[in-house]
Every structure is written in C-alpha cells, then in structure tokens.
C-alpha cells in the first residue's frame, strides 16, 4: 500500500479545487467530464488509475497504483428512487452518474468548491419561499429512499447552500437521519 499512498498524497497535493459549474435543480455540481478533465492528467502523472464497476445494486470504485498493482476500493449502494417525470431507467442512470461523481471524489479526496461543513453553526432562516411544496415532497421522497445516514449526508451535499438554511429542508434531513439511527 506504500506506493499507492505515496502517489495518492502527491496527487492530492497537486489537484486543484474543482468548481461546481453544472446547474441542477436548486443546486450546482461538478459533472463527470469536468472532474475527469481535472484529474486524469494528474492521475497519469502520479501513476494512478481507477475503475468504477456496476455490481448488484451499487457501484464499486477501485483506485490502482499502476506500477505496483496496489489498490484501494469502496462499494456504495445506489438507492432506487423515483425522480420527477423520469422513467425507472432514466432515474437509475441519474443515480449512477451521481454516485460515480461522489465515489471518485471521495476515494481521491477531491475538493469541489468551498467546504463549509466545519464553518460553525448554521443560522436557520425562515422558510425559503423559492422552494415549492413539490420540491419539498421530491426531497422527502429521495431522503426516504436513503437506507443509511451516509446516503442522507450525500444528498445533503448536493443541496445548494441557500436551501441548507431553510427550516423545512433542515427538518426533513434531520428527521430522516434520526429515523435511520433508531
């Protein structure tokens, strides 16, 4: 593992922050081409490569050190969710893309924009009027399909910062976390 860790450390020291330029519904994110354009040249430089395999109901992400063959891997279950007007195949494809981004970001230790998790206590604001009842029901449905606190945290990370102070959003996320930890 020594070679992999050394190369991963060098990669992390050189990899820039990847800015979230792609707009989703009420949030922004770094899409796969944007992530790959940033990481691929640096991974090659530091002798790293990866593979992401669909297995059962999830995705296995494997990071390799090219010369030594050392590897590090993780498996994440992809929850089956209904997304708006998407059919089952489209919703699953969306989930695959979503978890590919988060799994590769996690295993490489990528930073996508400013990390505000440790910035202190968030001040909750009144209900954010730009969130509709439909938006909240969709969020609640996605959260209810989460089978772990980790999955809830991954959903939280995709929510645009302005909505993270909305009391209704905070309540939905907190309630689901509490349900999963009982």
PLY file of the C-alpha trace (Angstrom):
ply
format ascii 1.0
element vertex 182
property float x
property float y
property float z
element edge 181
property int vertex1
property int vertex2
end_header
0.00 0.00 0.00
3.02 2.25 0.46
3.29 3.09 -3.26
-0.42 3.84 -3.63
-0.50 6.08 -0.56
2.61 7.98 -1.68
1.18 8.58 -5.17
-2.26 9.49 -3.82
-0.69 12.00 -1.44
1.28 13.61 -4.29
-1.88 13.68 -6.42
-3.90 15.33 -3.63
-1.23 17.98 -3.07
-1.35 18.95 -6.74
-5.05 18.57 -7.54
-6.87 21.92 -7.59
-10.30 22.62 -6.19
-12.87 21.57 -8.78
-15.52 24.26 -9.11
-19.18 23.32 -9.33
-20.21 24.75 -12.70
-23.10 22.50 -13.70
-26.58 23.56 -12.66
-29.05 21.03 -11.31
-32.49 21.57 -9.78
-31.76 24.05 -6.97
-28.06 23.13 -6.73
-24.79 23.15 -8.63
-22.29 20.32 -9.04
-19.07 19.33 -10.79
-20.06 16.93 -13.59
-18.07 13.84 -14.60
-16.36 15.40 -17.67
-15.29 18.36 -15.53
-13.91 16.04 -12.84
-12.18 13.76 -15.37
-10.62 16.70 -17.26
-9.07 17.84 -13.99
-7.98 14.51 -12.51
-6.91 12.38 -15.49
-3.65 14.20 -16.34
-2.67 14.29 -12.65
-3.54 10.65 -12.12
-1.36 9.69 -15.10
1.47 11.87 -13.78
1.33 10.15 -10.38
0.85 6.61 -11.69
-2.77 6.19 -10.64
-5.86 4.94 -12.43
-9.36 3.88 -11.40
-12.29 1.79 -12.43
-15.95 2.06 -11.49
-17.96 -1.13 -11.85
-21.71 -1.56 -11.52
-22.37 -4.50 -9.21
-25.69 -5.75 -7.90
-27.41 -2.56 -6.66
-24.33 -0.39 -6.39
-21.02 0.84 -7.69
-17.55 -0.42 -6.81
-14.82 2.21 -7.21
-11.26 0.89 -7.34
-8.18 3.10 -7.25
-4.98 1.47 -8.56
-1.29 2.25 -8.35
-0.22 1.36 -11.90
3.32 0.10 -11.22
2.78 -1.90 -8.05
-0.79 -3.06 -8.65
-1.77 -1.91 -5.14
-5.42 -0.94 -4.90
-7.98 0.71 -2.66
-11.66 0.12 -3.18
-15.06 1.10 -1.94
-18.60 -0.08 -2.60
-21.64 2.17 -2.43
-25.22 1.06 -2.83
-27.25 3.12 -5.30
-30.73 3.70 -3.86
-33.64 3.20 -6.22
-35.59 6.44 -6.29
-38.33 7.96 -8.40
-37.22 11.30 -9.85
-39.97 13.56 -11.13
-41.13 12.54 -14.60
-38.13 10.26 -15.28
-38.82 6.61 -16.07
-37.04 3.94 -13.98
-34.10 3.65 -16.41
-33.52 7.39 -16.53
-33.71 7.67 -12.73
-31.24 4.79 -12.34
-28.87 6.38 -14.89
-29.07 9.63 -12.96
-28.23 7.75 -9.75
-25.27 6.02 -11.40
-23.86 9.37 -12.61
-24.47 10.95 -9.22
-22.70 8.18 -7.28
-19.85 7.93 -9.81
-19.09 11.62 -9.09
-19.27 11.24 -5.33
-17.41 7.92 -5.15
-14.46 9.09 -7.25
-14.38 12.38 -5.34
-14.39 10.51 -2.05
-11.72 7.92 -2.84
-9.38 10.58 -4.29
-10.13 13.17 -1.58
-11.21 15.76 -4.14
-12.48 19.14 -3.05
-15.34 20.57 -5.08
-15.71 24.22 -4.12
-15.62 25.60 -0.62
-16.16 23.17 2.25
-18.47 24.87 4.74
-19.25 21.86 6.93
-16.91 22.99 9.73
-17.60 26.70 9.43
-19.63 26.84 12.62
-23.28 26.73 13.47
-25.58 27.47 10.61
-28.12 30.15 11.16
-31.51 28.93 10.11
-33.63 31.32 8.17
-37.35 31.32 7.74
-38.80 29.11 5.05
-37.18 29.88 1.71
-40.06 31.00 -0.49
-38.42 29.76 -3.71
-38.86 26.14 -2.59
-42.23 24.80 -3.66
-44.26 22.12 -1.94
-43.42 19.89 -4.91
-39.66 20.50 -4.33
-40.02 19.55 -0.66
-42.05 16.42 -1.45
-39.41 15.38 -4.02
-36.63 15.90 -1.45
-38.62 13.96 1.15
-39.09 11.09 -1.31
-35.36 10.97 -2.12
-34.49 11.06 1.60
-36.99 8.30 2.40
-35.26 6.08 -0.17
-31.94 6.55 1.64
-31.05 3.44 3.62
-28.12 4.92 5.60
-27.07 8.13 7.30
-24.17 8.26 4.81
-26.65 8.32 1.91
-28.56 11.17 3.61
-25.29 13.09 4.01
-24.55 12.59 0.29
-27.96 14.05 -0.57
-27.29 16.96 1.82
-24.01 17.67 -0.01
-25.91 18.15 -3.28
-28.33 20.73 -1.89
-27.49 24.28 -2.86
-26.18 26.28 0.14
-29.03 28.81 0.05
-31.53 26.00 0.75
-29.48 24.48 3.57
-30.73 27.24 5.85
-34.39 26.62 5.07
-36.03 25.21 8.23
-38.19 22.83 6.19
-35.15 21.31 4.45
-33.24 21.01 7.73
-36.24 19.32 9.35
-36.63 16.78 6.52
-32.92 15.87 6.60
-32.73 15.75 10.42
-35.89 13.66 10.70
-34.58 11.10 8.20
-31.20 10.89 9.96
-32.99 10.34 13.27
-35.16 7.58 11.73
-32.05 5.78 10.46
-30.19 5.97 13.78
-33.02 4.49 15.90
0 1
1 2
2 3
3 4
4 5
5 6
6 7
7 8
8 9
9 10
10 11
11 12
12 13
13 14
14 15
15 16
16 17
17 18
18 19
19 20
20 21
21 22
22 23
23 24
24 25
25 26
26 27
27 28
28 29
29 30
30 31
31 32
32 33
33 34
34 35
35 36
36 37
37 38
38 39
39 40
40 41
41 42
42 43
43 44
44 45
45 46
46 47
47 48
48 49
49 50
50 51
51 52
52 53
53 54
54 55
55 56
56 57
57 58
58 59
59 60
60 61
61 62
62 63
63 64
64 65
65 66
66 67
67 68
68 69
69 70
70 71
71 72
72 73
73 74
74 75
75 76
76 77
77 78
78 79
79 80
80 81
81 82
82 83
83 84
84 85
85 86
86 87
87 88
88 89
89 90
90 91
91 92
92 93
93 94
94 95
95 96
96 97
97 98
98 99
99 100
100 101
101 102
102 103
103 104
104 105
105 106
106 107
107 108
108 109
109 110
110 111
111 112
112 113
113 114
114 115
115 116
116 117
117 118
118 119
119 120
120 121
121 122
122 123
123 124
124 125
125 126
126 127
127 128
128 129
129 130
130 131
131 132
132 133
133 134
134 135
135 136
136 137
137 138
138 139
139 140
140 141
141 142
142 143
143 144
144 145
145 146
146 147
147 148
148 149
149 150
150 151
151 152
152 153
153 154
154 155
155 156
156 157
157 158
158 159
159 160
160 161
161 162
162 163
163 164
164 165
165 166
166 167
167 168
168 169
169 170
170 171
171 172
172 173
173 174
174 175
175 176
176 177
177 178
178 179
179 180
180 181
